[in-house]
Amino acid sequence: MKIVVLDGYAMNSGDLSWEDLKKLGELSIYDRTPESKVVERISDSEIVITNKVVIGKEVFEKCKNIKYVGVTATGYNVVDTNLAKELGVIVTNVPAYSTDSVAQLVFSFILEHSQNVSKYAKSVKSGDWVNSKDFSYQKFPIIELAGKNLGIIGFGAIGKKVAEIGNAFGMNVLVNTRTVSKTKLDVNFVSKEEIFKNSDFLTLHCPLNDETDEIANEKTLNLMKNSAILINTGRGGLINEKDLADALNLEKIAGAGLDVLSTEPPKKDNPLLNAKNTYITPHVAWASYEARKRLMAVTINNVKSFIDGNPINVVNK
């Protein structure tokens, strides 16, 4: 079978191997594929691997040989799954490969804001400690996490992992989720209004849908403490970016840690790029070496299982 990887760089920038995928068929790998080249590159292929390249109606209509689309991510909205089902095309994803990695970045943001490590390191390099009259100086505030309220919106695998780490730090964990389920974790389930109002750190882990679109907006942000930090490693559309930038610049909240934006890469005029007390990373929460290695392994196993006639991780049954 002919296998085409449309945007392999996202998963493998050069530190992983494609060898096990090569064993499964005639493989072509592209680091990136612009929209204008998609049909040309997969027109005679049975197996298509994509991360962010859209496989929609036009592609399916022009590429009749497609039998399988493997999405190298947990979210699969880049594929028209309903049309794929009608056409008998199997679509798979890779669930829960980056749980630990994403939770780690959440706490990187939390610890940066609470400990001010980078600011102190920069201060020392600039000579402040060498020139200090004292053995220690407190130029930037430091707060303890123990006893602080950690709010989590969305309680899937990542939300639960964040709660587990919050418990380990001695934080009071508040959870807002559409479906309340039993858990051994020490958490309190609260309303959306309560979680915005009471959180010292509020982190978003819910899916993006009509109910959660711009869940962080002027109204909900105004409920937050002026000392609170908002964190988003989920979907950029969960936040109204202008409203958040205004809240940050007016010091209605203390800061933000963002790994996702509504448009990626962002446009130069995105108001959050220059907002006060904002740490932005380029959608890398999922991208630890270990997480990408798991992603590669499951992607290849998904393809192998399809070829063997026993597809797994199918999202359009």
C-alpha positions in Angstrom: 0.0 0.0 0.0 1.1 3.6 -0.6 1.4 5.6 2.6 1.8 9.4 2.6 2.8 11.5 5.6 1.7 15.0 4.9 3.2 17.0 7.8 5.7 14.7 9.5 7.8 17.5 11.0 5.1 18.2 13.6 5.7 14.8 15.2 9.3 14.1 14.0 11.7 17.0 13.6 14.5 14.5 13.1 15.0 12.8 16.5 12.7 9.9 15.8 12.7 7.1 13.2 10.2 6.3 10.4 11.7 2.9 9.8 8.8 0.9 11.3 6.3 2.7 9.1 8.5 2.1 6.0 8.1 -1.6 6.6 4.3 -1.4 6.2 4.2 0.0 2.6 5.6 2.4 0.0 6.2 5.4 2.1 6.5 9.1 1.2 7.2 11.7 3.9 6.7 15.4 3.6 7.7 17.8 6.5 4.8 20.1 5.5 2.1 20.2 2.9 0.4 23.4 1.8 -3.3 23.1 0.9 -2.5 23.5 -2.8 -0.4 20.4 -2.8 -2.5 18.0 -0.8 -4.4 16.3 -3.6 -1.3 16.0 -5.8 0.6 14.3 -3.0 -2.1 11.7 -2.0 -4.1 11.2 -5.2 -3.0 7.6 -5.6 -2.4 6.7 -1.9 -4.5 4.4 0.2 -3.1 5.5 3.6 -2.8 9.1 4.6 -1.1 10.4 7.8 -1.9 14.0 8.9 -1.5 16.2 11.9 -2.9 19.5 10.9 -3.4 19.2 7.1 -7.2 19.2 6.5 -8.7 16.2 4.7 -12.2 17.5 3.8 -14.8 17.0 1.1 -12.7 18.3 -1.8 -9.8 16.0 -1.0 -12.0 12.9 -0.6 -13.8 13.7 -3.9 -10.5 14.0 -5.8 -8.6 11.2 -4.0 -10.7 8.1 -4.5 -8.1 5.6 -3.4 -8.0 6.7 0.2 -9.0 3.9 2.6 -7.5 5.2 5.8 -6.6 8.5 7.4 -4.4 8.4 10.5 -4.4 11.6 12.6 -1.2 12.0 14.6 -3.1 13.8 17.5 -5.9 13.2 19.9 -8.2 15.8 18.3 -9.3 14.9 14.8 -11.3 17.8 13.6 -9.0 18.2 10.6 -10.8 15.3 9.0 -14.4 15.2 7.7 -15.2 12.1 9.7 -18.8 11.9 8.7 -18.0 11.9 5.0 -15.2 9.5 5.6 -17.6 7.1 7.2 -20.0 7.4 4.3 -17.1 6.6 1.9 -16.0 3.6 4.0 -12.7 5.4 5.0 -11.4 4.5 8.4 -10.1 7.5 10.5 -8.0 6.9 13.7 -6.5 9.1 16.3 -3.9 8.8 19.1 -5.5 9.2 22.5 -3.8 10.1 25.8 -0.2 10.1 24.5 0.7 13.5 26.0 -1.1 13.6 29.3 2.1 13.8 31.5 3.8 16.2 29.1 0.8 18.7 29.1 0.4 18.5 32.8 4.1 19.3 33.2 3.8 22.5 31.2 0.7 23.5 33.2 2.9 23.4 36.4 5.8 25.0 34.6 3.5 28.1 34.1 2.2 27.8 37.7 5.7 27.6 39.2 7.1 30.4 37.0 4.4 32.7 38.2 4.6 31.7 41.8 8.4 31.5 42.1 9.6 34.0 39.5 12.6 31.8 38.6 13.4 33.4 35.3 13.2 36.9 36.7 15.5 36.1 39.6 18.0 34.3 37.2 18.0 37.4 35.0 18.5 39.7 38.0 21.5 37.7 39.2 23.1 37.7 35.7 22.7 41.5 35.6 24.8 41.8 38.7 22.1 42.5 41.3 23.3 39.7 43.7 27.0 40.6 43.3 26.2 44.2 44.2 23.7 43.3 47.0 24.4 44.3 50.6 22.6 41.2 51.8 23.0 37.4 51.4 19.5 37.3 50.0 17.1 39.8 48.4 13.4 39.6 47.5 13.0 41.7 44.4 10.1 39.6 43.1 7.2 38.1 45.1 7.2 34.4 45.9 4.1 32.5 46.9 3.6 28.9 48.2 1.2 26.7 46.3 0.1 24.8 49.4 -3.4 25.9 50.3 -4.0 27.8 47.1 -7.1 27.1 45.0 -6.3 25.2 41.7 -9.3 25.4 39.3 -9.6 22.9 36.5 -12.2 23.2 33.8 -12.6 19.8 32.1 -11.8 16.5 33.9 -10.5 14.1 31.3 -7.1 12.4 31.4 -5.1 15.7 31.5 -7.4 17.4 33.9 -7.1 14.4 36.3 -3.3 14.4 36.0 -3.2 18.1 36.8 -5.5 17.5 39.8 -3.2 14.7 41.0 -0.1 17.0 40.9 -2.1 19.8 42.6 -3.0 17.3 45.4 0.7 16.6 45.8 1.5 20.3 46.2 -1.2 20.5 48.9 -3.5 22.7 46.7 -7.3 22.8 47.1 -8.5 21.4 43.8 -11.7 22.8 42.3 -13.2 21.1 39.2 -15.9 22.2 36.8 -17.0 19.5 34.3 -20.1 18.7 32.4 -20.1 15.1 33.7 -19.3 14.5 37.3 -17.7 11.1 37.9 -16.4 9.3 40.9 -12.7 9.9 41.6 -10.1 8.9 44.3 -8.6 12.4 43.9 -9.2 15.0 46.5 -11.3 17.5 44.5 -14.4 19.6 44.9 -16.8 19.9 42.0 -18.1 23.4 41.6 -20.1 25.6 39.1 -18.5 27.6 36.4 -19.1 30.8 38.2 -17.6 29.5 41.4 -14.4 28.2 39.7 -13.7 31.5 38.0 -14.5 33.4 41.2 -12.4 31.3 43.6 -9.4 30.0 41.7 -5.9 31.3 42.3 -4.8 29.3 39.3 -7.3 28.4 36.7 -6.4 25.9 33.9 -8.5 25.0 30.9 -8.7 21.3 29.8 -12.2 21.1 28.3 -13.0 20.3 24.6 -13.8 23.2 22.4 -17.5 23.2 21.4 -20.5 25.5 21.3 -20.8 25.4 25.1 -17.1 26.2 25.8 -16.3 28.6 22.9 -14.7 31.6 24.6 -15.5 30.3 28.0 -12.9 32.8 29.3 -14.4 36.2 28.3 -15.0 39.6 29.8 -17.8 38.4 32.0 -16.1 35.4 33.4 -12.6 37.1 33.7 -14.2 39.9 35.7 -15.2 37.2 38.3 -11.6 36.3 38.9 -9.3 37.5 41.7 -6.9 40.2 40.6 -4.2 37.9 41.9 -5.3 34.9 39.8 -3.5 33.3 36.9 -5.2 31.8 33.8 -3.6 28.9 32.0 -4.6 27.4 28.7 -2.9 24.3 27.1 -6.1 23.1 25.5 -7.6 25.0 22.6 -7.1 28.7 21.7 -10.8 29.2 21.0 -11.6 28.7 24.7 -10.5 32.3 25.3 -11.6 35.6 24.0 -8.2 36.9 23.3 -9.0 40.6 23.3 -10.9 40.3 26.6 -8.0 38.4 28.2 -5.5 41.0 26.9 -7.6 43.8 28.4 -7.9 42.0 31.7 -4.1 41.5 31.9 -3.2 45.0 30.8 -5.7 46.5 33.3 -4.4 44.2 36.0 -7.8 42.6 36.6 -5.9 39.3 36.8 -2.2 38.8 37.6 -1.0 36.8 34.6 -1.5 34.1 32.0 0.3 31.0 30.7 -0.7 30.1 27.2 0.4 27.3 25.0 -2.4 27.7 22.4 -3.9 30.7 20.5 -6.9 31.0 18.3 -4.7 31.2 15.2 -1.4 29.4 14.9 1.1 30.7 14.1 -0.4 33.9 15.6 -0.9 37.1 13.6 1.4 40.0 14.5 -1.6 42.0 15.8 -2.7 39.3 18.3 -3.3 41.4 21.5 -1.9 38.7 23.8 1.6 38.9 22.3 2.4 42.1 24.1 0.0 41.7 27.1 1.3 42.2 30.6 2.6 39.3 32.7 1.9 36.7 29.9 4.0 33.7 29.1 3.3 32.2 25.7 4.8 29.0 24.3 4.4 27.8 20.7 1.9 24.9 21.2 4.6 22.6 22.7 2.8 21.2 25.7 2.4 17.9 23.9 5.8 17.8 22.3 8.2 16.2 24.8 10.5 13.6 23.3 8.8 10.9 25.3 5.3 12.0 24.2 6.3 12.2 20.6 7.9 8.8 20.8 4.6 7.4 22.1 2.7 9.3 19.4 4.9 7.7 16.7 4.5 4.2 18.2 0.7 4.4 18.4 0.5 6.0 14.9 2.4 3.1 13.4 0.5 0.5 15.3 -2.8 2.1 14.1 -1.6 1.7 10.5 -0.5 -1.9 11.1 -3.7 -2.8 12.8 -5.7 -1.3 9.8 -3.6 -3.3 7.3 -4.1 -6.4 9.3 -7.8 -6.0 9.2 -8.3 -5.1 12.9 -8.4 -1.3 13.0 -8.0 0.3 16.5 -8.6 3.8 17.8 -11.2 4.4 15.2 -13.1 7.7 15.6 -15.8 7.3 12.9 -17.3 3.9 13.6 
